[in-house]
Amino acid sequence: MSNQLFNLEGKNILLTGASKGMGLSMAKALANNGANLVISSRKIDQCIKAADEINESTGIQKAYGFACNASSKNELKDLVNFSLEKLGSINTLVCNAGVNSFFGSMSEIDDDSYDKTMDTNVKSNHWLINMVAPSMKESGGGSIMITSSIAAFNASETLGTYSISKLAVLGLVRNYAAELGPFNIRVNAICPGLVKTDFSKLLWENPDAEKATSQRMPLRRLGEADDFMGVAVFLASNESSFMTGQALTICGGASMWS
Ligand SMILES: NC(=O)c1ccc[n+]([C@@H]2O[C@H](COP(=O)([O-])OP(=O)(O)OC[C@H]3O[C@@H](n4cnc5c(N)ncnc54)[C@H](OP(=O)(O)O)[C@@H]3O)[C@@H](O)[C@H]2O)c1
């Protein structure tokens, strides 16, 4: 194995929500740095397409696709079994799947939308971490990253439940970091600002709206999915081996340390 920084040769990585957007960019970067991957999302054709693209660019089979709705415990179990069968072990877990099923006041959200948001964004990550931790413990450690959001840092009159779910992700990260630290398993959160993906299209597809929002940002632009390649590689690599329980904010300066 080379001693080059950020080398991921020999790392086996399971990603959720990785068929497009930030998850796909992270998957590409992880494979390019040497990792083997299982890419999952709800749509199998999109997962296979993403895996094929990666395998073509690396020239060898580094990625496998598997369909899994992150809000289903049984599908998560199947995903973990598939990953262990294909990769042999799981050293790194990227919990990137997330949903926002309601836009508006919390006083009007229906129970289904509330449950869907909290189940997919919070409970699914709790399930998945518990399913993957035994493999990490067996191989002497691991790294877990969960995509939160800068929405976690503030109240919102239109994205209240989503914000609460992403704040709960930070709590989940902190607690698992404490519980799994003695096993050399690190757990960190990634908090993106507004990133130009399908997920947030309503907020940037109008060019005037995008321009107005960009002008309020210190870096004068919105994020791109590829802005998340480096942080995923860093957190998966041994170069972040003393970092756990943290929230890494990547938002063009929209939210600053205080
Ligand atoms: N874009 C932003 O501005 C922004 C800002 C802060 C945080 N985030 C967070 O970033 C993460 C990724 O978002 P993105 O912007 O990259 O979105 P995206 O481009 O829409 O991609 C979302 C990915 O998640 C998958 N997915 C959606 N629901 C799923 C479910 N229930 N189970 C499994 N996979 C599911 C999608 O594929 P399928 O449709 O095939 O399932 C897709 O692969 C989310 O956690 C989101 O909350 C986004």
The ligand as an SDF file (V2000), in Angstrom:
LIG
                    3D

 48 52  0  0  0  0  0  0  0  0999 V2000
  -28.9370   20.2340   -2.0140 N   0  0  0  0  0  0  0  0  0  0  0  0
  -28.8810   20.9760   -0.9250 C   0  0  0  0  0  0  0  0  0  0  0  0
  -28.9580   22.2240   -0.9930 O   0  0  0  0  0  0  0  0  0  0  0  0
  -28.6750   20.3350    0.4280 C   0  0  0  0  0  0  0  0  0  0  0  0
  -28.3240   21.1650    1.5010 C   0  0  0  0  0  0  0  0  0  0  0  0
  -28.1140   20.6080    2.7510 C   0  0  0  0  0  0  0  0  0  0  0  0
  -28.2160   19.2350    2.9240 C   0  0  0  0  0  0  0  0  0  0  0  0
  -28.5690   18.4510    1.8690 N   0  0  0  0  0  0  0  0  0  0  0  0
  -28.6420   17.0000    2.1140 C   0  0  0  0  0  0  0  0  0  0  0  0
  -27.7670   16.3570    1.2130 O   0  0  0  0  0  0  0  0  0  0  0  0
  -28.1860   15.0120    1.0010 C   0  0  0  0  0  0  0  0  0  0  0  0
  -28.1340   14.6820   -0.4740 C   0  0  0  0  0  0  0  0  0  0  0  0
  -28.9030   15.5900   -1.1770 O   0  0  0  0  0  0  0  0  0  0  0  0
  -28.5880   16.0840   -2.6710 P   0  0  0  0  0  0  0  0  0  0  0  0
  -28.7700   17.5480   -2.6280 O   0  0  0  0  0  0  0  0  0  0  0  0
  -27.3330   15.5190   -3.1990 O   0  0  0  0  0  0  0  0  0  0  0  0
  -29.8770   15.4550   -3.4010 O   0  0  0  0  0  0  0  0  0  0  0  0
  -30.1550   14.7260   -4.7950 P   0  0  0  0  0  0  0  0  0  0  0  0
  -29.2400   15.1990   -5.8650 O   0  0  0  0  0  0  0  0  0  0  0  0
  -31.6250   14.8390   -4.9980 O   0  0  0  0  0  0  0  0  0  0  0  0
  -29.7670   13.2100   -4.4680 O   0  0  0  0  0  0  0  0  0  0  0  0
  -30.4500   12.5160   -3.4560 C   0  0  0  0  0  0  0  0  0  0  0  0
  -29.9930   11.0660   -3.4610 C   0  0  0  0  0  0  0  0  0  0  0  0
  -30.6570   10.3710   -2.4110 O   0  0  0  0  0  0  0  0  0  0  0  0
  -31.4400    9.2910   -2.9450 C   0  0  0  0  0  0  0  0  0  0  0  0
  -32.6120    9.1510   -2.0790 N   0  0  0  0  0  0  0  0  0  0  0  0
  -33.6400   10.0030   -1.8910 C   0  0  0  0  0  0  0  0  0  0  0  0
  -34.5180    9.4950   -1.0020 N   0  0  0  0  0  0  0  0  0  0  0  0
  -34.0220    8.2950   -0.6130 C   0  0  0  0  0  0  0  0  0  0  0  0
  -34.4570    7.2880    0.2780 C   0  0  0  0  0  0  0  0  0  0  0  0
  -35.6030    7.3750    0.9520 N   0  0  0  0  0  0  0  0  0  0  0  0
  -33.6860    6.1900    0.4190 N   0  0  0  0  0  0  0  0  0  0  0  0
  -32.5250    6.0510   -0.2550 C   0  0  0  0  0  0  0  0  0  0  0  0
  -32.0620    6.9500   -1.1230 N   0  0  0  0  0  0  0  0  0  0  0  0
  -32.8040    8.0630   -1.3000 C   0  0  0  0  0  0  0  0  0  0  0  0
  -31.7000    9.6860   -4.3990 C   0  0  0  0  0  0  0  0  0  0  0  0
  -31.9140    8.6070   -5.2930 O   0  0  0  0  0  0  0  0  0  0  0  0
  -33.3330    7.8480   -5.5000 P   0  0  0  0  0  0  0  0  0  0  0  0
  -34.3010    8.8680   -5.9630 O   0  0  0  0  0  0  0  0  0  0  0  0
  -33.0180    6.7730   -6.5050 O   0  0  0  0  0  0  0  0  0  0  0  0
  -33.6740    7.2650   -4.1660 O   0  0  0  0  0  0  0  0  0  0  0  0
  -30.3470   10.3440   -4.7330 C   0  0  0  0  0  0  0  0  0  0  0  0
  -29.3710    9.3580   -4.9820 O   0  0  0  0  0  0  0  0  0  0  0  0
  -29.5530   14.8960    1.6780 C   0  0  0  0  0  0  0  0  0  0  0  0
  -29.3780   14.2790    2.9360 O   0  0  0  0  0  0  0  0  0  0  0  0
  -29.9880   16.3450    1.8770 C   0  0  0  0  0  0  0  0  0  0  0  0
  -30.8490   16.4990    2.9810 O   0  0  0  0  0  0  0  0  0  0  0  0
  -28.8000   18.9660    0.6290 C   0  0  0  0  0  0  0  0  0  0  0  0
  1  2  1  0
  2  3  2  0
  2  4  1  0
  4  5  1  0
  4 48  2  0
  5  6  2  0
  6  7  1  0
  7  8  2  0
  8  9  1  0
  8 48  1  0
  9 10  1  0
  9 46  1  0
 10 11  1  0
 11 12  1  0
 11 44  1  0
 12 13  1  0
 13 14  1  0
 14 15  2  0
 14 16  1  0
 14 17  1  0
 17 18  1  0
 18 19  2  0
 18 20  1  0
 18 21  1  0
 21 22  1  0
 22 23  1  0
 23 24  1  0
 23 42  1  0
 24 25  1  0
 25 26  1  0
 25 36  1  0
 26 27  1  0
 26 35  1  0
 27 28  2  0
 28 29  1  0
 29 30  1  0
 29 35  2  0
 30 31  1  0
 30 32  2  0
 32 33  1  0
 33 34  2  0
 34 35  1  0
 36 37  1  0
 36 42  1  0
 37 38  1  0
 38 39  2  0
 38 40  1  0
 38 41  1  0
 42 43  1  0
 44 45  1  0
 44 46  1  0
 46 47  1  0
M  CHG  2   8   1  16  -1
M  END
$$$$
